[in-house]
Amino acid sequence: MNTWIAIGATAIGCYVVKLAGLLVPAGVLERPVVRRLAALLPVALLAALTAQQTFADGHTLVLDARAAGLAAAAVAVVLRAPFLLVVAAAVVVTAGVRALGG
């Protein structure tokens, strides 16, 4: 039963957040600071999530094959490779490092 309470609370919370977003006046959304924040916030959140998933294992800092894959993806992005090639480079390097015992 506690699971259903958590699901219900989450659904209500999502609805309240969505409603709060719809109630924000249009004038507030047109401010340059708000537009800039709205453009940069998803990038910052994705970068933080990527770093946490790559370098953390519970409460410890880890440097393993995932870091090598992330580095390969970063190099591919700097070289302006297509997205699928970036993902493929990360997968191949991560699998290669793991196969070599990393």
Backbone torsions as a table, in degrees:
resi	resn	phi	psi	omega
1	MET	NA	-33.1	179.4
2	ASN	-63.3	-30.8	178.5
3	THR	-64.4	-42.2	-179.8
4	TRP	-69.0	-32.2	175.6
5	ILE	-65.7	-42.8	178.6
6	ALA	-64.3	-41.7	178.3
7	ILE	-63.6	-45.0	178.1
8	GLY	-63.0	-42.7	179.0
9	ALA	-64.6	-39.3	178.4
10	THR	-65.6	-42.6	178.9
11	ALA	-62.6	-43.6	178.2
12	ILE	-64.6	-42.1	178.5
13	GLY	-61.3	-42.5	177.9
14	CYS	-62.7	-41.9	179.3
15	TYR	-64.4	-41.6	-179.7
16	VAL	-64.5	-41.5	178.9
17	VAL	-64.7	-43.4	177.8
18	LYS	-62.0	-43.5	178.7
19	LEU	-63.9	-40.5	178.2
20	ALA	-62.3	-38.6	177.9
21	GLY	-65.5	-36.7	179.3
22	LEU	-73.6	-23.6	-178.0
23	LEU	-86.1	-6.5	179.3
24	VAL	-69.7	129.7	-180.0
25	PRO	-62.6	147.3	-178.4
26	ALA	-61.7	-32.1	179.8
27	GLY	-61.9	-34.5	178.9
28	VAL	-69.1	-38.4	-177.8
29	LEU	-71.8	-19.1	-178.3
30	GLU	-87.8	-6.4	179.2
31	ARG	-66.2	141.2	-178.2
32	PRO	-60.2	-36.1	-179.5
33	VAL	-65.9	-41.6	180.0
34	VAL	-67.4	-41.4	178.6
35	ARG	-63.1	-42.0	-179.9
36	ARG	-65.9	-43.0	178.5
37	LEU	-63.6	-41.7	179.5
38	ALA	-65.3	-29.5	178.9
39	ALA	-78.6	-34.3	-174.0
40	LEU	-93.9	-24.1	-175.7
41	LEU	-62.7	-45.1	178.5
42	PRO	-60.6	-36.8	178.7
43	VAL	-65.0	-44.0	179.9
44	ALA	-65.2	-41.0	179.0
45	LEU	-66.3	-40.5	178.3
46	LEU	-66.5	-39.6	177.6
47	ALA	-64.2	-41.8	179.0
48	ALA	-65.6	-40.8	178.1
49	LEU	-65.0	-42.0	178.3
50	THR	-62.6	-45.1	179.2
51	ALA	-63.9	-41.1	180.0
52	GLN	-65.7	-42.5	-179.1
53	GLN	-72.1	-27.0	-177.2
54	THR	-84.6	-43.0	-169.8
55	PHE	-107.6	3.3	-177.5
56	ALA	-121.2	145.0	173.0
57	ASP	-140.4	92.7	-174.0
58	GLY	73.0	-119.1	-179.8
59	HIS	-106.3	14.0	-178.0
60	THR	-116.4	153.0	176.6
61	LEU	-89.8	131.0	-174.3
62	VAL	-126.4	139.1	174.2
63	LEU	-124.5	98.0	-175.5
64	ASP	-132.5	-155.5	-175.8
65	ALA	-62.0	-28.6	179.4
66	ARG	-62.5	-37.0	178.7
67	ALA	-65.7	-39.1	177.3
68	ALA	-64.4	-40.7	177.1
69	GLY	-64.3	-40.4	177.4
70	LEU	-64.7	-40.3	177.7
71	ALA	-63.3	-41.5	178.2
72	ALA	-63.6	-40.8	177.9
73	ALA	-64.8	-39.6	179.2
74	ALA	-63.6	-41.7	177.6
75	VAL	-63.1	-42.4	179.2
76	ALA	-63.8	-37.2	177.8
77	VAL	-66.9	-42.9	179.1
78	VAL	-61.8	-35.0	178.0
79	LEU	-81.4	4.9	177.7
80	ARG	59.9	42.0	176.7
81	ALA	-75.2	154.3	175.1
82	PRO	-62.5	156.7	-174.2
83	PHE	-56.8	-45.0	-179.1
84	LEU	-62.6	-34.7	176.9
85	LEU	-69.6	-34.9	176.4
86	VAL	-62.5	-47.6	179.3
87	VAL	-64.1	-43.0	179.6
88	ALA	-62.6	-40.9	178.2
89	ALA	-62.0	-43.2	179.4
90	ALA	-63.6	-42.3	-179.3
91	VAL	-65.1	-47.6	-177.3
92	VAL	-64.3	-44.6	-179.6
93	VAL	-66.9	-42.5	178.3
94	THR	-61.4	-46.0	178.8
95	ALA	-64.2	-39.0	178.8
96	GLY	-64.1	-43.4	178.8
97	VAL	-65.9	-40.2	177.6
98	ARG	-65.7	-37.3	178.9
99	ALA	-67.4	-30.9	178.9
100	LEU	-81.5	-0.8	175.7
101	GLY	101.7	14.5	-177.9
102	GLY	-90.0	NA	NA
